[in-house]
């Protein structure tokens, strides 16, 4: 389990993506109890990764709700004709 703390923005998302690319054993468990701020890039990232890649624990309620809303939005967009997947 890895603890993530502080702010999670696009720079940190890039680091998490690189970390996951080199992690052969999944899923990686991220403890988010100490995060203080997330931006939309972070929410899109968490919404787009599958349960086989990342599992989050102790995620603040507002972040969990935002991720759920983003997943719903991504699902709706996937079903619209002529749309592409959003990039995390």
PDB file as gemmi writes it, atoms N, CA and C in Angstrom:
CRYST1    1.000    1.000    1.000  90.00  90.00  90.00 P 1                      
ATOM      1  N   UNK A   1       0.857  -1.175   0.000  1.00  0.00           N  
ATOM      2  CA  UNK A   1       0.000   0.000   0.000  1.00  0.00           C  
ATOM      3  C   UNK A   1       0.898   1.231   0.000  1.00  0.00           C  
ATOM      4  N   UNK A   2       0.492   2.207  -0.810  1.00  0.00           N  
ATOM      5  CA  UNK A   2       1.232   3.456  -0.919  1.00  0.00           C  
ATOM      6  C   UNK A   2       0.331   4.588  -0.447  1.00  0.00           C  
ATOM      7  N   UNK A   3       0.877   5.472   0.364  1.00  0.00           N  
ATOM      8  CA  UNK A   3       0.127   6.620   0.853  1.00  0.00           C  
ATOM      9  C   UNK A   3       0.421   7.818  -0.032  1.00  0.00           C  
ATOM     10  N   UNK A   4      -0.644   8.471  -0.481  1.00  0.00           N  
ATOM     11  CA  UNK A   4      -0.516   9.684  -1.287  1.00  0.00           C  
ATOM     12  C   UNK A   4      -0.950  10.840  -0.399  1.00  0.00           C  
ATOM     13  N   UNK A   5      -0.177  11.913  -0.388  1.00  0.00           N  
ATOM     14  CA  UNK A   5      -0.521  13.054   0.459  1.00  0.00           C  
ATOM     15  C   UNK A   5      -0.358  14.353  -0.306  1.00  0.00           C  
ATOM     16  N   UNK A   6      -1.003  15.384   0.213  1.00  0.00           N  
ATOM     17  CA  UNK A   6      -0.901  16.704  -0.397  1.00  0.00           C  
ATOM     18  C   UNK A   6      -1.814  16.850  -1.595  1.00  0.00           C  
ATOM     19  N   UNK A   7      -1.360  17.628  -2.559  1.00  0.00           N  
ATOM     20  CA  UNK A   7      -2.142  17.918  -3.757  1.00  0.00           C  
ATOM     21  C   UNK A   7      -1.846  16.899  -4.858  1.00  0.00           C  
ATOM     22  N   UNK A   8      -2.882  16.538  -5.600  1.00  0.00           N  
ATOM     23  CA  UNK A   8      -2.710  15.665  -6.766  1.00  0.00           C  
ATOM     24  C   UNK A   8      -3.189  16.439  -7.983  1.00  0.00           C  
ATOM     25  N   UNK A   9      -2.246  16.759  -8.846  1.00  0.00           N  
ATOM     26  CA  UNK A   9      -2.546  17.477 -10.084  1.00  0.00           C  
ATOM     27  C   UNK A   9      -1.968  16.735 -11.265  1.00  0.00           C  
ATOM     28  N   UNK A  10      -1.888  17.394 -12.399  1.00  0.00           N  
ATOM     29  CA  UNK A  10      -1.434  16.727 -13.619  1.00  0.00           C  
ATOM     30  C   UNK A  10       0.000  16.209 -13.506  1.00  0.00           C  
ATOM     31  N   UNK A  11       0.874  16.916 -12.790  1.00  0.00           N  
ATOM     32  CA  UNK A  11       2.253  16.441 -12.611  1.00  0.00           C  
ATOM     33  C   UNK A  11       2.275  15.132 -11.836  1.00  0.00           C  
ATOM     34  N   UNK A  12       1.498  15.069 -10.765  1.00  0.00           N  
ATOM     35  CA  UNK A  12       1.449  13.864  -9.951  1.00  0.00           C  
ATOM     36  C   UNK A  12       0.783  12.712 -10.703  1.00  0.00           C  
ATOM     37  N   UNK A  13      -0.211  13.039 -11.529  1.00  0.00           N  
ATOM     38  CA  UNK A  13      -0.864  12.020 -12.346  1.00  0.00           C  
ATOM     39  C   UNK A  13       0.160  11.399 -13.295  1.00  0.00           C  
ATOM     40  N   UNK A  14       0.985  12.217 -13.907  1.00  0.00           N  
ATOM     41  CA  UNK A  14       2.024  11.701 -14.807  1.00  0.00           C  
ATOM     42  C   UNK A  14       2.952  10.753 -14.046  1.00  0.00           C  
ATOM     43  N   UNK A  15       3.298  11.118 -12.825  1.00  0.00           N  
ATOM     44  CA  UNK A  15       4.143  10.249 -11.999  1.00  0.00           C  
ATOM     45  C   UNK A  15       3.451   8.945 -11.645  1.00  0.00           C  
ATOM     46  N   UNK A  16       2.170   9.019 -11.321  1.00  0.00           N  
ATOM     47  CA  UNK A  16       1.412   7.799 -11.016  1.00  0.00           C  
ATOM     48  C   UNK A  16       1.312   6.894 -12.241  1.00  0.00           C  
ATOM     49  N   UNK A  17       1.086   7.484 -13.414  1.00  0.00           N  
ATOM     50  CA  UNK A  17       1.012   6.692 -14.646  1.00  0.00           C  
ATOM     51  C   UNK A  17       2.337   5.989 -14.916  1.00  0.00           C  
ATOM     52  N   UNK A  18       3.434   6.700 -14.723  1.00  0.00           N  
ATOM     53  CA  UNK A  18       4.752   6.097 -14.927  1.00  0.00           C  
ATOM     54  C   UNK A  18       4.992   4.983 -13.918  1.00  0.00           C  
ATOM     55  N   UNK A  19       4.625   5.222 -12.676  1.00  0.00           N  
ATOM     56  CA  UNK A  19       4.771   4.216 -11.629  1.00  0.00           C  
ATOM     57  C   UNK A  19       3.979   2.959 -11.981  1.00  0.00           C  
ATOM     58  N   UNK A  20       2.727   3.121 -12.410  1.00  0.00           N  
ATOM     59  CA  UNK A  20       1.881   1.981 -12.758  1.00  0.00           C  
ATOM     60  C   UNK A  20       2.440   1.201 -13.945  1.00  0.00           C  
ATOM     61  N   UNK A  21       3.048   1.911 -14.876  1.00  0.00           N  
ATOM     62  CA  UNK A  21       3.609   1.253 -16.056  1.00  0.00           C  
ATOM     63  C   UNK A  21       4.747   0.302 -15.680  1.00  0.00           C  
ATOM     64  N   UNK A  22       5.393   0.559 -14.551  1.00  0.00           N  
ATOM     65  CA  UNK A  22       6.522  -0.269 -14.115  1.00  0.00           C  
ATOM     66  C   UNK A  22       6.162  -1.211 -12.975  1.00  0.00           C  
ATOM     67  N   UNK A  23       4.915  -1.243 -12.588  1.00  0.00           N  
ATOM     68  CA  UNK A  23       4.451  -2.104 -11.498  1.00  0.00           C  
ATOM     69  C   UNK A  23       3.851  -3.373 -12.086  1.00  0.00           C  
ATOM     70  N   UNK A  24       4.569  -4.495 -12.041  1.00  0.00           N  
ATOM     71  CA  UNK A  24       4.067  -5.719 -12.667  1.00  0.00           C  
ATOM     72  C   UNK A  24       2.924  -6.376 -11.897  1.00  0.00           C  
ATOM     73  N   UNK A  25       2.887  -6.170 -10.609  1.00  0.00           N  
ATOM     74  CA  UNK A  25       1.860  -6.809  -9.782  1.00  0.00           C  
ATOM     75  C   UNK A  25       0.755  -5.817  -9.488  1.00  0.00           C  
ATOM     76  N   UNK A  26      -0.435  -6.094  -9.973  1.00  0.00           N  
ATOM     77  CA  UNK A  26      -1.544  -5.181  -9.724  1.00  0.00           C  
ATOM     78  C   UNK A  26      -2.583  -5.867  -8.882  1.00  0.00           C  
ATOM     79  N   UNK A  27      -3.544  -5.194  -8.377  1.00  0.00           N  
ATOM     80  CA  UNK A  27      -3.640  -3.735  -8.409  1.00  0.00           C  
ATOM     81  C   UNK A  27      -2.789  -3.081  -7.317  1.00  0.00           C  
ATOM     82  N   UNK A  28      -2.415  -1.852  -7.566  1.00  0.00           N  
ATOM     83  CA  UNK A  28      -1.696  -1.052  -6.583  1.00  0.00           C  
ATOM     84  C   UNK A  28      -2.739  -0.421  -5.666  1.00  0.00           C  
ATOM     85  N   UNK A  29      -2.501  -0.492  -4.369  1.00  0.00           N  
ATOM     86  CA  UNK A  29      -3.419   0.103  -3.403  1.00  0.00           C  
ATOM     87  C   UNK A  29      -2.868   1.471  -3.001  1.00  0.00           C  
ATOM     88  N   UNK A  30      -3.699   2.509  -3.198  1.00  0.00           N  
ATOM     89  CA  UNK A  30      -3.320   3.877  -2.827  1.00  0.00           C  
ATOM     90  C   UNK A  30      -4.179   4.341  -1.670  1.00  0.00           C  
ATOM     91  N   UNK A  31      -3.531   4.752  -0.591  1.00  0.00           N  
ATOM     92  CA  UNK A  31      -4.227   5.312   0.559  1.00  0.00           C  
ATOM     93  C   UNK A  31      -4.280   6.828   0.367  1.00  0.00           C  
ATOM     94  N   UNK A  32      -5.495   7.354   0.219  1.00  0.00           N  
ATOM     95  CA  UNK A  32      -5.670   8.778  -0.091  1.00  0.00           C  
ATOM     96  C   UNK A  32      -6.095   9.608   1.118  1.00  0.00           C  
ATOM     97  N   UNK A  33      -5.916   9.082   2.320  1.00  0.00           N  
ATOM     98  CA  UNK A  33      -6.422   9.798   3.503  1.00  0.00           C  
ATOM     99  C   UNK A  33      -5.756  11.150   3.721  1.00  0.00           C  
ATOM    100  N   UNK A  34      -4.550  11.333   3.216  1.00  0.00           N  
ATOM    101  CA  UNK A  34      -3.824  12.575   3.470  1.00  0.00           C  
ATOM    102  C   UNK A  34      -3.804  13.539   2.291  1.00  0.00           C  
ATOM    103  N   UNK A  35      -4.652  13.311   1.283  1.00  0.00           N  
ATOM    104  CA  UNK A  35      -4.682  14.277   0.184  1.00  0.00           C  
ATOM    105  C   UNK A  35      -5.435  15.530   0.633  1.00  0.00           C  
ATOM    106  N   UNK A  36      -4.992  16.660   0.110  1.00  0.00           N  
ATOM    107  CA  UNK A  36      -5.617  17.925   0.496  1.00  0.00           C  
ATOM    108  C   UNK A  36      -6.364  18.586  -0.655  1.00  0.00           C  
ATOM    109  N   UNK A  37      -5.969  18.268  -1.893  1.00  0.00           N  
ATOM    110  CA  UNK A  37      -6.588  18.894  -3.055  1.00  0.00           C  
ATOM    111  C   UNK A  37      -6.349  18.015  -4.278  1.00  0.00           C  
ATOM    112  N   UNK A  38      -7.377  17.871  -5.107  1.00  0.00           N  
ATOM    113  CA  UNK A  38      -7.217  17.179  -6.392  1.00  0.00           C  
ATOM    114  C   UNK A  38      -7.758  18.091  -7.476  1.00  0.00           C  
ATOM    115  N   UNK A  39      -7.179  17.991  -8.676  1.00  0.00           N  
ATOM    116  CA  UNK A  39      -7.722  18.766  -9.788  1.00  0.00           C  
ATOM    117  C   UNK A  39      -8.431  17.815 -10.745  1.00  0.00           C  
ATOM    118  N   UNK A  40      -8.967  18.370 -11.811  1.00  0.00           N  
ATOM    119  CA  UNK A  40      -9.757  17.555 -12.730  1.00  0.00           C  
ATOM    120  C   UNK A  40      -8.918  16.476 -13.404  1.00  0.00           C  
ATOM    121  N   UNK A  41      -7.657  16.761 -13.685  1.00  0.00           N  
ATOM    122  CA  UNK A  41      -6.780  15.755 -14.292  1.00  0.00           C  
ATOM    123  C   UNK A  41      -6.667  14.531 -13.386  1.00  0.00           C  
ATOM    124  N   UNK A  42      -6.543  14.760 -12.094  1.00  0.00           N  
ATOM    125  CA  UNK A  42      -6.444  13.654 -11.144  1.00  0.00           C  
ATOM    126  C   UNK A  42      -7.742  12.859 -11.099  1.00  0.00           C  
ATOM    127  N   UNK A  43      -8.861  13.560 -11.075  1.00  0.00           N  
ATOM    128  CA  UNK A  43     -10.158  12.882 -11.036  1.00  0.00           C  
ATOM    129  C   UNK A  43     -10.363  12.073 -12.301  1.00  0.00           C  
ATOM    130  N   UNK A  44     -10.037  12.634 -13.444  1.00  0.00           N  
ATOM    131  CA  UNK A  44     -10.163  11.895 -14.710  1.00  0.00           C  
ATOM    132  C   UNK A  44      -9.274  10.656 -14.704  1.00  0.00           C  
ATOM    133  N   UNK A  45      -8.083  10.794 -14.168  1.00  0.00           N  
ATOM    134  CA  UNK A  45      -7.173   9.652 -14.079  1.00  0.00           C  
ATOM    135  C   UNK A  45      -7.783   8.550 -13.214  1.00  0.00           C  
ATOM    136  N   UNK A  46      -8.215   8.889 -12.009  1.00  0.00           N  
ATOM    137  CA  UNK A  46      -8.786   7.874 -11.116  1.00  0.00           C  
ATOM    138  C   UNK A  46     -10.047   7.259 -11.715  1.00  0.00           C  
ATOM    139  N   UNK A  47     -10.812   8.048 -12.441  1.00  0.00           N  
ATOM    140  CA  UNK A  47     -12.040   7.535 -13.058  1.00  0.00           C  
ATOM    141  C   UNK A  47     -11.736   6.600 -14.227  1.00  0.00           C  
ATOM    142  N   UNK A  48     -10.604   6.786 -14.876  1.00  0.00           N  
ATOM    143  CA  UNK A  48     -10.311   6.018 -16.078  1.00  0.00           C  
ATOM    144  C   UNK A  48      -9.554   4.722 -15.823  1.00  0.00           C  
ATOM    145  N   UNK A  49      -8.904   4.599 -14.667  1.00  0.00           N  
ATOM    146  CA  UNK A  49      -8.152   3.365 -14.410  1.00  0.00           C  
ATOM    147  C   UNK A  49      -9.088   2.282 -13.902  1.00  0.00           C  
ATOM    148  N   UNK A  50      -8.796   1.081 -14.286  1.00  0.00           N  
ATOM    149  CA  UNK A  50      -9.633  -0.043 -13.891  1.00  0.00           C  
ATOM    150  C   UNK A  50      -9.253  -0.584 -12.527  1.00  0.00           C  
ATOM    151  N   UNK A  51     -10.146  -1.377 -11.949  1.00  0.00           N  
ATOM    152  CA  UNK A  51      -9.881  -1.943 -10.622  1.00  0.00           C  
ATOM    153  C   UNK A  51      -8.684  -2.897 -10.614  1.00  0.00           C  
ATOM    154  N   UNK A  52      -8.295  -3.392 -11.776  1.00  0.00           N  
ATOM    155  CA  UNK A  52      -7.117  -4.252 -11.850  1.00  0.00           C  
ATOM    156  C   UNK A  52      -5.813  -3.483 -11.788  1.00  0.00           C  
ATOM    157  N   UNK A  53      -5.902  -2.156 -11.919  1.00  0.00           N  
ATOM    158  CA  UNK A  53      -4.700  -1.317 -11.892  1.00  0.00           C  
ATOM    159  C   UNK A  53      -4.505  -0.621 -10.556  1.00  0.00           C  
ATOM    160  N   UNK A  54      -5.582  -0.001 -10.065  1.00  0.00           N  
ATOM    161  CA  UNK A  54      -5.502   0.768  -8.819  1.00  0.00           C  
ATOM    162  C   UNK A  54      -6.729   0.473  -7.966  1.00  0.00           C  
ATOM    163  N   UNK A  55      -6.476   0.395  -6.674  1.00  0.00           N  
ATOM    164  CA  UNK A  55      -7.568   0.345  -5.704  1.00  0.00           C  
ATOM    165  C   UNK A  55      -7.278   1.455  -4.697  1.00  0.00           C  
ATOM    166  N   UNK A  56      -8.262   2.300  -4.451  1.00  0.00           N  
ATOM    167  CA  UNK A  56      -8.059   3.391  -3.500  1.00  0.00           C  
ATOM    168  C   UNK A  56      -8.740   3.056  -2.184  1.00  0.00           C  
ATOM    169  N   UNK A  57      -8.108   3.485  -1.100  1.00  0.00           N  
ATOM    170  CA  UNK A  57      -8.682   3.345   0.230  1.00  0.00           C  
ATOM    171  C   UNK A  57      -8.617   4.701   0.920  1.00  0.00           C  
ATOM    172  N   UNK A  58      -9.503   4.906   1.866  1.00  0.00           N  
ATOM    173  CA  UNK A  58      -9.557   6.149   2.642  1.00  0.00           C  
ATOM    174  C   UNK A  58      -9.667   7.389   1.762  1.00  0.00           C  
ATOM    175  N   UNK A  59     -10.415   7.261   0.687  1.00  0.00           N  
ATOM    176  CA  UNK A  59     -10.608   8.374  -0.235  1.00  0.00           C  
ATOM    177  C   UNK A  59     -11.632   9.336   0.363  1.00  0.00           C  
ATOM    178  N   UNK A  60     -11.323  10.633   0.430  1.00  0.00           N  
ATOM    179  CA  UNK A  60     -12.307  11.586   0.946  1.00  0.00           C  
ATOM    180  C   UNK A  60     -13.609  11.516   0.151  1.00  0.00           C  
ATOM    181  N   UNK A  61     -14.718  11.709   0.848  1.00  0.00           N  
ATOM    182  CA  UNK A  61     -16.045  11.566   0.246  1.00  0.00           C  
ATOM    183  C   UNK A  61     -16.222  12.466  -0.979  1.00  0.00           C  
ATOM    184  N   UNK A  62     -15.774  13.717  -0.912  1.00  0.00           N  
ATOM    185  CA  UNK A  62     -15.985  14.610  -2.052  1.00  0.00           C  
ATOM    186  C   UNK A  62     -15.213  14.135  -3.278  1.00  0.00           C  
ATOM    187  N   UNK A  63     -14.046  13.541  -3.068  1.00  0.00           N  
ATOM    188  CA  UNK A  63     -13.259  13.031  -4.191  1.00  0.00           C  
ATOM    189  C   UNK A  63     -13.926  11.780  -4.749  1.00  0.00           C  
ATOM    190  N   UNK A  64     -14.392  10.900  -3.876  1.00  0.00           N  
ATOM    191  CA  UNK A  64     -15.071   9.682  -4.320  1.00  0.00           C  
ATOM    192  C   UNK A  64     -16.303  10.027  -5.158  1.00  0.00           C  
ATOM    193  N   UNK A  65     -17.076  11.034  -4.717  1.00  0.00           N  
ATOM    194  CA  UNK A  65     -18.261  11.448  -5.475  1.00  0.00           C  
ATOM    195  C   UNK A  65     -17.882  12.056  -6.820  1.00  0.00           C  
ATOM    196  N   UNK A  66     -16.829  12.852  -6.832  1.00  0.00           N  
ATOM    197  CA  UNK A  66     -16.381  13.484  -8.068  1.00  0.00           C  
ATOM    198  C   UNK A  66     -15.907  12.417  -9.058  1.00  0.00           C  
ATOM    199  N   UNK A  67     -15.163  11.415  -8.586  1.00  0.00           N  
ATOM    200  CA  UNK A  67     -14.706  10.325  -9.440  1.00  0.00           C  
ATOM    201  C   UNK A  67     -15.908   9.567 -10.004  1.00  0.00           C  
ATOM    202  N   UNK A  68     -16.900   9.289  -9.164  1.00  0.00           N  
ATOM    203  CA  UNK A  68     -18.105   8.581  -9.627  1.00  0.00           C  
ATOM    204  C   UNK A  68     -18.827   9.390 -10.697  1.00  0.00           C  
ATOM    205  N   UNK A  69     -18.942  10.694 -10.502  1.00  0.00           N  
ATOM    206  CA  UNK A  69     -19.598  11.551 -11.488  1.00  0.00           C  
ATOM    207  C   UNK A  69     -18.806  11.564 -12.796  1.00  0.00           C  
ATOM    208  N   UNK A  70     -17.493  11.591 -12.706  1.00  0.00           N  
ATOM    209  CA  UNK A  70     -16.646  11.579 -13.904  1.00  0.00           C  
ATOM    210  C   UNK A  70     -16.785  10.249 -14.636  1.00  0.00           C  
ATOM    211  N   UNK A  71     -16.835   9.147 -13.905  1.00  0.00           N  
ATOM    212  CA  UNK A  71     -17.033   7.832 -14.551  1.00  0.00           C  
ATOM    213  C   UNK A  71     -18.367   7.796 -15.279  1.00  0.00           C  
ATOM    214  N   UNK A  72     -19.421   8.309 -14.647  1.00  0.00           N  
ATOM    215  CA  UNK A  72     -20.733   8.351 -15.295  1.00  0.00           C  
ATOM    216  C   UNK A  72     -20.676   9.184 -16.564  1.00  0.00           C  
ATOM    217  N   UNK A  73     -20.018  10.330 -16.500  1.00  0.00           N  
ATOM    218  CA  UNK A  73     -19.890  11.195 -17.670  1.00  0.00           C  
ATOM    219  C   UNK A  73     -19.129  10.475 -18.782  1.00  0.00           C  
ATOM    220  N   UNK A  74     -18.016   9.804 -18.425  1.00  0.00           N  
ATOM    221  CA  UNK A  74     -17.235   9.079 -19.416  1.00  0.00           C  
ATOM    222  C   UNK A  74     -18.074   7.965 -20.046  1.00  0.00           C  
ATOM    223  N   UNK A  75     -18.855   7.254 -19.239  1.00  0.00           N  
ATOM    224  CA  UNK A  75     -19.716   6.192 -19.766  1.00  0.00           C  
ATOM    225  C   UNK A  75     -20.752   6.749 -20.736  1.00  0.00           C  
ATOM    226  N   UNK A  76     -21.362   7.867 -20.380  1.00  0.00           N  
ATOM    227  CA  UNK A  76     -22.354   8.490 -21.262  1.00  0.00           C  
ATOM    228  C   UNK A  76     -21.716   8.920 -22.577  1.00  0.00           C  
ATOM    229  N   UNK A  77     -20.529   9.490 -22.503  1.00  0.00           N  
ATOM    230  CA  UNK A  77     -19.831   9.944 -23.713  1.00  0.00           C  
ATOM    231  C   UNK A  77     -19.469   8.774 -24.615  1.00  0.00           C  
ATOM    232  N   UNK A  78     -19.105   7.639 -24.036  1.00  0.00           N  
ATOM    233  CA  UNK A  78     -18.749   6.460 -24.818  1.00  0.00           C  
ATOM    234  C   UNK A  78     -19.910   5.979 -25.668  1.00  0.00           C  
ATOM    235  N   UNK A  79     -21.126   6.207 -25.173  1.00  0.00           N  
ATOM    236  CA  UNK A  79     -22.306   5.710 -25.865  1.00  0.00           C  
ATOM    237  C   UNK A  79     -22.886   6.709 -26.861  1.00  0.00           C  
ATOM    238  N   UNK A  80     -22.315   7.907 -26.920  1.00  0.00           N  
ATOM    239  CA  UNK A  80     -22.770   8.896 -27.894  1.00  0.00           C  
ATOM    240  C   UNK A  80     -22.064   8.661 -29.218  1.00  0.00           C  
ATOM    241  N   UNK A  81     -22.799   8.702 -30.322  1.00  0.00           N  
ATOM    242  CA  UNK A  81     -22.153   8.502 -31.619  1.00  0.00           C  
ATOM    243  C   UNK A  81     -21.157   9.603 -31.930  1.00  0.00           C  
ATOM    244  N   UNK A  82     -20.016   9.194 -32.470  1.00  0.00           N  
ATOM    245  CA  UNK A  82     -19.011  10.161 -32.917  1.00  0.00           C  
ATOM    246  C   UNK A  82     -18.158  10.752 -31.824  1.00  0.00           C  
ATOM    247  N   UNK A  83     -18.194  10.219 -30.608  1.00  0.00           N  
ATOM    248  CA  UNK A  83     -17.359  10.761 -29.525  1.00  0.00           C  
ATOM    249  C   UNK A  83     -16.203   9.822 -29.249  1.00  0.00           C  
ATOM    250  N   UNK A  84     -15.154  10.406 -28.691  1.00  0.00           N  
ATOM    251  CA  UNK A  84     -13.973   9.640 -28.341  1.00  0.00           C  
ATOM    252  C   UNK A  84     -13.836   9.614 -26.841  1.00  0.00           C  
ATOM    253  N   UNK A  85     -13.014   8.679 -26.368  1.00  0.00           N  
ATOM    254  CA  UNK A  85     -12.729   8.571 -24.937  1.00  0.00           C  
ATOM    255  C   UNK A  85     -12.022   9.835 -24.457  1.00  0.00           C  
ATOM    256  N   UNK A  86     -12.399  10.355 -23.285  1.00  0.00           N  
ATOM    257  CA  UNK A  86     -11.638  11.485 -22.734  1.00  0.00           C  
ATOM    258  C   UNK A  86     -10.271  11.013 -22.287  1.00  0.00           C  
ATOM    259  N   UNK A  87      -9.284  11.860 -22.398  1.00  0.00           N  
ATOM    260  CA  UNK A  87      -7.939  11.513 -21.980  1.00  0.00           C  
ATOM    261  C   UNK A  87      -7.750  11.925 -20.543  1.00  0.00           C  
ATOM    262  N   UNK A  88      -7.168  11.019 -19.734  1.00  0.00           N  
ATOM    263  CA  UNK A  88      -6.951  11.357 -18.304  1.00  0.00           C  
ATOM    264  C   UNK A  88      -5.949  12.464 -18.126  1.00  0.00           C  
TER     265      UNK A  88                                                      
END                                                                             
